[in-house]
Each structure stands twice: as structure tokens, then as C-alpha cells.
Amino acid sequence: MDSEPRPFEDAPQQPGPPPPPIVTHPGRVHRPFPPVVNLACFLLTVVTTLIAGALLTLDDYTHWKDVLLTPSLWSLGLPYSASLILILGSHEMGHYVACRLYGIDASLPFFIPGPPLLGTFGALIRIRAPFTTRRALFDVGVAGPIAGFVVALPVLAYGLSLSTLLPEGAKRAGIGFPSCPLLSLALQARFPGIGPNDVVEIHPVVVAVWVGLLATFLNLLPIGQLDGGHMLYAMSRRAHRTVSRVGTVLLVVLGVFLGGYHLVVFGVIWAIIGTGHPPLLDEREGIGAARVAVAILALIIFLLCVIPTAPTL
């Protein structure tokens, strides 16, 4: 009598092929950077922000080379460096945590070192997988600005407690940082009755908050794949296309007329990169009324952080 066929599990097992790299778009492959790259960028940004903070504390940019070559002075920049990295890191971790909650593959934050003026060009995460739904896109986009803004508020209160109002007629040397609605309200609360001609010697921690608010303002612009662009696309694909194109032109025009070179640079960058947005895996489901309310909150944060003019020397 013939024997029964052997079950499949008795067959010799062949090792399967390694998992393929994550592909976010057809023809484009994203391979993760090793964590050492994130660490190296972070440590380098710590150094550059320490130097920037030391220069802000000493208020002497004519001898920046001496500060650069004297590490013992870098500790003066610790309050600025720690405050700025905390705010920027909170912003990017907001994105990262939201990506993890939705199962979207994303990298840890990359901090970008910069020249001694501010010490950094900000931070970012690398999203290596397509967004799934409108709700996922909206939540990932809004999580960063809200997280960074919430962390910036107590840091701002601390920094203003260390700031001083100079005597009437006093002239302040160094860099002049233009205000925004939130800073103006905070200064009025800290120094009641302050006038437009009064000069406040702000602590470097406040400068760190200023940089964080600038990053929040720029990221919430409803353009391309910025945080604001993500949110607008999640709400209306058609509106995103129109607002992105018009907004890029307005950035350049307003930057020229208002003296905001950062707006001009940002507008030119997005004109080169492109204002489009990749499609979602599923665009049928709306974001719901609760997220519309969050979008209004994000708009308020955006308006509080508007910085249309550039720093002056």
C-alpha cells in the first residue's frame, strides 16, 4: 500500500530573502541612516549652539574667532543651547511620536548645525513611508508645532524673568530681534506699561525661544510639505494646490517689501523644491470636526508666532 503524502512541514525549509528596503514612491528607495549620524548631528549642533549662546551672552561678535577657539567660554552658552535644543527637539519628537502611533516609518530627529549667529538651522525627521490617511497626515503635521509651542511657553517665562528693561534713552548694541505677537504680549506682562521706544535687554534664553517661534511660524506656512502644508492637504487637496502656489509668491514679495530675507529665502527654496504634495494611500475619509478645531488652534499659534522682518545688527 502506498504511503500518505508527507505534510508540508516535513519539507526542507529554505531561508527567505531579506526584507526589501522601504519604498515611499515608485522608483525611489529610502534606506535608514545609522543612528550614529543622528548622534553626530546632535553633538555638532550642541557645540555650535553653545558658541552662539556664548556670543549672545558676551554680546561681542567682533571677537567671535576668540570665542570659537576658547572652549572654556562655551559654557556661557549652555542656557541658550539647552533651551533651543529642547524646543526644537520637542517639535520633532511630536512628529516622530505621531508617526509611531500610526505605524509610519520615520527616523529620529536630525539636528542641523549652523553658523555662530544662531548656531542651528533647525531640526527635522525623515519620513520613509507614505502617509496612510488624511487623519494620519493631519496628526503628524500638527503634532510638531503644538509640542514645540507648548514647551516654548514656560521657557519664555523663565527667559523673561532674567531679562531687564534698560533705562530710558539707553542704546542697546548687538543684534535686534524683531518681535512677534506672542513676544509682545509676554513683554507687556513682564514689564507693564512698556512703550514702543523702550529697550529690553533680553536673556539668551529668550533668543532661543525666538528661534523656536520662528521655526514654528515657518513650519506652519500652508505650503508644500511643510507642517501647515500637510494639514491643509489633509483638509482640502484642491485648496492646498492653490494656496501653496500663491503662498510661495507672497513669501518672496512680502519678504522684499518688509525686509524679511528669511521669507525670501524660504519662498525661493519652495519654488525650487516644488509646492506639490504626494498622494495618500487612502484619501476617502475626512478629518472630522475635532481636527478642524485643532486646525483653528494651530492657526492661532501661527498668528502668534508671525515674524515678518529679519534681525538687525
C-alpha positions as CSV (number, residue, x, y, z in Angstrom):
1,M,0.0,0.0,0.0
2,D,1.3,3.5,-0.9
3,S,2.1,5.8,2.0
4,E,0.3,9.1,2.5
5,P,1.9,12.2,1.2
6,R,4.3,13.8,3.7
7,P,3.0,17.0,5.2
8,F,4.4,20.3,4.0
9,E,6.2,21.0,7.3
10,D,8.4,17.9,6.6
11,A,9.8,19.6,3.5
12,P,13.2,21.2,4.0
13,Q,12.9,24.9,4.9
14,Q,14.6,27.4,2.6
15,P,15.7,30.7,4.1
16,G,13.6,33.5,2.8
17,P,15.0,36.6,1.1
18,P,15.8,39.6,3.3
19,P,13.1,42.2,3.6
20,P,13.3,44.8,0.9
21,P,14.1,48.4,1.7
22,I,11.2,50.7,2.3
23,V,9.9,52.4,-0.9
24,T,7.9,55.5,-0.4
25,H,7.4,56.3,-4.0
26,P,7.8,54.2,-7.2
27,G,11.4,54.2,-8.2
28,R,12.7,55.9,-5.1
29,V,14.3,53.9,-2.3
30,H,14.8,55.2,1.2
31,R,17.4,53.5,3.4
32,P,17.7,54.5,7.0
33,F,20.8,56.3,8.2
34,P,22.6,54.6,11.1
35,P,21.9,56.3,14.5
36,V,25.5,57.5,14.7
37,V,24.6,60.1,12.0
38,N,21.8,61.5,14.2
39,L,24.1,61.5,17.2
40,A,26.9,63.2,15.3
41,C,24.5,65.9,14.0
42,F,23.2,66.4,17.5
43,L,26.6,66.8,19.1
44,L,27.8,69.2,16.4
45,T,24.6,71.3,17.0
46,V,25.3,71.3,20.7
47,V,28.7,72.8,20.0
48,T,27.5,75.4,17.5
49,T,24.6,76.5,19.8
50,L,27.0,76.7,22.8
51,I,29.2,79.0,20.8
52,A,26.2,81.1,19.6
53,G,24.9,81.3,23.2
54,A,28.3,82.4,24.4
55,L,28.5,85.1,21.8
56,L,24.9,86.2,22.8
57,T,25.9,86.3,26.4
58,L,29.1,88.2,25.9
59,D,27.4,90.4,23.3
60,D,30.6,90.6,21.3
61,Y,30.6,89.4,17.8
62,T,33.8,91.2,16.8
63,H,35.9,88.6,18.6
64,W,33.9,85.6,17.5
65,K,37.1,83.8,16.5
66,D,38.5,84.1,20.1
67,V,35.3,82.6,21.5
68,L,35.3,79.8,18.8
69,L,38.9,78.9,19.8
70,T,38.3,79.1,23.6
71,P,36.1,76.1,24.7
72,S,36.2,77.3,28.3
73,L,33.9,80.1,27.3
74,W,31.4,77.8,25.7
75,S,29.7,77.0,29.0
76,L,28.3,80.6,28.9
77,G,26.1,79.4,26.1
78,L,24.6,76.5,28.0
79,P,21.2,78.2,28.8
80,Y,20.7,79.2,25.2
81,S,21.8,75.8,23.8
82,A,19.7,73.7,26.2
83,S,16.6,75.9,25.7
84,L,16.8,75.9,21.9
85,I,17.6,72.1,21.6
86,L,14.7,71.4,24.0
87,I,12.2,73.4,21.9
88,L,13.4,72.1,18.5
89,G,13.7,68.6,19.8
90,S,10.1,68.7,21.2
91,H,8.8,69.8,17.9
92,E,10.4,67.0,16.0
93,M,9.6,64.4,18.7
94,G,6.0,65.4,18.3
95,H,6.2,64.4,14.6
96,Y,8.1,61.2,15.5
97,V,5.7,60.0,18.2
98,A,2.7,60.7,15.9
99,C,4.4,58.7,13.1
100,R,5.0,55.8,15.5
101,L,1.3,55.8,16.7
102,Y,0.2,55.5,13.1
103,G,2.9,52.9,12.2
104,I,4.6,55.3,9.7
105,D,8.3,54.6,9.4
106,A,10.3,57.7,10.4
107,S,13.8,58.5,11.5
108,L,14.9,60.0,14.8
109,P,15.4,63.8,14.7
110,F,18.3,65.2,12.7
111,F,19.6,68.5,14.2
112,I,21.2,70.8,11.7
113,P,24.2,72.8,12.9
114,G,24.6,76.4,11.8
115,P,26.9,79.4,11.9
116,P,27.6,81.3,15.2
117,L,24.8,83.8,14.7
118,L,22.1,81.3,15.9
119,G,24.0,78.1,15.9
120,T,21.5,76.0,14.0
121,F,19.2,75.7,11.0
122,G,16.7,73.8,13.0
123,A,15.9,70.1,13.0
124,L,13.9,67.6,11.0
125,I,12.8,63.9,10.8
126,R,12.9,61.8,7.7
127,I,9.6,60.1,7.0
128,R,10.4,57.0,5.0
129,A,6.9,55.7,4.3
130,P,3.8,57.1,2.6
131,F,1.1,58.7,4.7
132,T,-1.9,56.4,5.0
133,T,-5.0,58.6,5.6
134,R,-6.0,62.2,5.9
135,R,-6.2,61.9,9.7
136,A,-2.7,60.4,9.9
137,L,-1.3,63.2,7.8
138,F,-3.0,65.9,9.8
139,D,-2.0,64.5,13.2
140,V,1.6,64.1,12.1
141,G,1.7,67.6,10.7
142,V,0.1,69.4,13.7
143,A,1.8,67.4,16.5
144,G,5.2,69.0,16.0
145,P,4.2,72.7,16.1
146,I,1.9,72.2,19.1
147,A,4.6,70.2,21.0
148,G,7.2,72.8,20.4
149,F,4.9,75.7,21.2
150,V,3.8,74.2,24.5
151,V,7.4,73.6,25.6
152,A,8.4,77.1,24.5
153,L,5.9,78.9,26.8
154,P,7.5,78.0,30.2
155,V,10.9,78.5,28.7
156,L,9.8,82.0,27.5
157,A,8.5,82.8,31.0
158,Y,11.9,81.8,32.5
159,G,13.9,83.8,30.0
160,L,11.8,86.9,30.5
161,S,12.4,86.7,34.3
162,L,16.1,87.0,33.6
163,S,15.6,89.9,31.1
164,T,15.9,93.6,32.1
165,L,14.3,96.9,31.0
166,L,17.0,99.4,30.2
167,P,16.8,103.0,31.4
168,E,15.1,105.5,29.2
169,G,17.3,106.7,26.4
170,A,19.7,103.8,26.7
171,K,21.0,102.4,23.5
172,R,21.5,98.6,23.1
173,A,24.3,97.3,21.0
174,G,24.3,93.9,19.3
175,I,21.6,92.1,17.4
176,G,18.0,93.4,17.4
177,F,15.5,90.6,17.2
178,P,12.1,91.6,15.8
179,S,9.1,90.8,18.0
180,C,6.0,88.7,17.2
181,P,2.6,89.0,18.8
182,L,3.3,86.4,21.4
183,L,6.6,88.1,22.5
184,S,4.9,91.5,22.5
185,L,2.1,90.2,24.8
186,A,4.7,88.4,27.0
187,L,6.8,91.6,27.3
188,Q,3.7,93.6,28.3
189,A,3.0,91.1,31.0
190,R,6.6,91.1,32.2
191,F,7.1,94.9,32.0
192,P,3.7,96.6,32.4
193,G,3.5,99.9,30.6
194,I,6.4,99.3,28.3
195,G,6.4,101.6,25.3
196,P,7.4,101.2,21.7
197,N,10.7,103.2,22.3
198,D,11.7,101.2,25.4
199,V,14.6,98.8,25.0
200,V,14.6,95.4,26.7
201,E,17.9,93.5,27.2
202,I,16.6,90.0,26.6
203,H,18.3,87.0,28.0
204,P,19.8,84.5,25.6
205,V,17.1,82.0,26.7
206,V,14.5,84.4,25.1
207,V,16.5,84.4,21.9
208,A,16.3,80.6,21.9
209,V,12.5,80.9,22.3
210,W,12.5,83.5,19.4
211,V,14.3,81.0,17.2
212,G,11.8,78.3,18.2
213,L,8.9,80.6,17.4
214,L,10.4,81.5,14.1
215,A,10.7,77.8,13.3
216,T,7.1,77.3,14.3
217,F,5.9,80.2,12.1
218,L,7.8,78.9,9.1
219,N,6.7,75.3,9.5
220,L,3.1,76.2,9.8
221,L,3.0,78.0,6.5
222,P,0.4,76.2,4.3
223,I,2.9,75.4,1.6
224,G,4.1,72.2,0.0
225,Q,5.1,69.5,2.6
226,L,5.6,71.9,5.5
227,D,3.6,71.1,8.6
228,G,1.0,73.6,7.6
229,G,1.0,72.1,4.1
230,H,0.4,68.7,5.5
231,M,-2.6,70.0,7.5
232,L,-4.1,71.9,4.6
233,Y,-3.7,68.9,2.2
234,A,-5.5,66.7,4.8
235,M,-8.3,69.2,4.9
236,S,-8.6,70.0,1.2
237,R,-6.4,68.7,-1.7
238,R,-7.6,71.4,-4.0
239,A,-7.1,74.3,-1.6
240,H,-3.5,73.0,-0.9
241,R,-2.6,73.3,-4.6
242,T,-3.8,76.9,-4.9
243,V,-2.6,78.2,-1.5
244,S,0.8,76.6,-1.9
245,R,1.5,78.3,-5.3
246,V,0.1,81.7,-4.2
247,G,1.8,81.5,-0.8
248,T,5.2,80.9,-2.3
249,V,5.0,84.0,-4.4
250,L,3.6,86.0,-1.5
251,L,6.5,85.0,0.7
252,V,9.0,86.4,-1.8
253,V,7.0,89.6,-2.4
254,L,6.3,90.3,1.3
255,G,9.9,89.5,2.2
256,V,11.2,92.1,-0.2
257,F,8.8,94.8,0.9
258,L,9.1,94.1,4.7
259,G,12.8,93.4,4.8
260,G,12.4,89.8,5.7
261,Y,15.1,88.0,3.9
262,H,14.2,84.8,5.7
263,L,10.8,84.9,3.9
264,V,12.5,85.5,0.5
265,V,14.9,82.5,1.1
266,F,12.1,80.3,2.2
267,G,9.9,81.3,-0.8
268,V,12.8,80.6,-3.2
269,I,13.5,77.3,-1.7
270,W,10.0,76.1,-2.0
271,A,9.8,77.4,-5.5
272,I,12.7,75.2,-6.4
273,I,11.6,72.2,-4.4
274,G,8.1,72.4,-5.6
275,T,4.8,73.1,-3.9
276,G,3.2,69.7,-4.6
277,H,2.2,67.0,-2.1
278,P,2.4,63.3,-2.6
279,P,-1.0,61.5,-2.6
280,L,-2.1,59.4,0.4
281,L,-2.8,55.7,0.3
282,D,-6.4,56.4,1.2
283,E,-7.9,59.9,0.7
284,R,-11.6,59.0,1.2
285,E,-12.0,59.6,4.9
286,G,-12.3,63.2,6.2
287,I,-10.5,64.5,9.3
288,G,-13.6,65.2,11.4
289,A,-14.9,68.1,13.4
290,A,-12.4,67.7,16.3
291,R,-9.4,68.1,14.0
292,V,-11.0,71.2,12.4
293,A,-11.0,72.7,15.9
294,V,-7.3,71.7,16.3
295,A,-6.6,73.4,12.9
296,I,-8.1,76.6,14.3
297,L,-5.8,76.3,17.3
298,A,-2.8,75.8,15.0
299,L,-3.9,78.9,13.1
300,I,-3.9,80.9,16.3
301,I,-0.4,79.6,17.2
302,F,0.7,80.6,13.7
303,L,-0.6,84.1,14.1
304,L,1.1,84.4,17.5
305,C,4.4,83.4,16.0
306,V,4.5,85.5,12.8
307,I,7.9,87.2,12.5
308,P,7.8,89.1,9.2
309,T,11.1,91.0,9.5
310,A,14.7,89.8,9.9
311,P,17.1,90.5,12.8
312,T,19.1,93.7,12.6
313,L,22.8,94.3,13.5
